[in-house]
Amino acid sequence: MHTLVIDGHPNPNSLCAALAAHYADAHGDARILAVRDLSFDQNMHFGYTKRQELEPDLQEAWTAIQTATRIVLVTPVWWGSVPSLLQGFFDRLLLPRMAYDASGTLPKGLLKGRSARIILTADSPGSYLRLTGNTPVRQLKTHVLGFVGLAPISVTRYSPVKTSSKQRRERWLADAARLGEKDAKRYLPAPSPALMS
């Protein structure tokens, strides 16, 4: 698999779901993983003191992440962060000795070799998010995706959603499709050694 598009919105009729679909359709070599369609317990009942067995849907999601060369995360910004569903997905899946190694002085990401794009929607205008320190971007770029080794990470934000017109949302969907097309050309999978001989 080339690109995995993770849709972190709980609502299948959301703008995020539409953005993910437009990006993936235009990309041509992308699979959408909608977190809302997975059956798993969002809670880490033992924290990090004991490993909680992964449900089959999380095992499949982990395989999809491992086989992807690019991860695209599509999520709304809620309360300066991501929906609890997506946070639970991170908590349960991005585990020590799987997604990162914390045995040394500094943690080391184990998902290196993959690039990423974050697509955010928000009701707050970009100026407000910048004024408040842009916590959702910092959280996702530094403390989640960057922490597990993904790089480079580009960010696209569509806001404010609440006051946007139908025409503006259509422009955003067209832009997401353009990004999918552009990324497909930029991040081509390496040719197979058999094809090179």
Secondary structure, DSSP 4 states (H G I P E B T S, - for coil): --EEEEE--S-TTSHHHHHHHHHHHHHSSEEEEEGGG-------TTTTSSPPPPPHHHHHHHHHHHH-SEEEEEEE-BTTB--HHHHHHHHHHS-BTTTEE-SSSS-EES-TT-EEEEEEE-SS-HHHHHHTT-HHHHIIIIIIITTTT--SEEEEEE---TT--HHHHHHHHHHHHHHHHHHHHHTPPPPPHHHH-
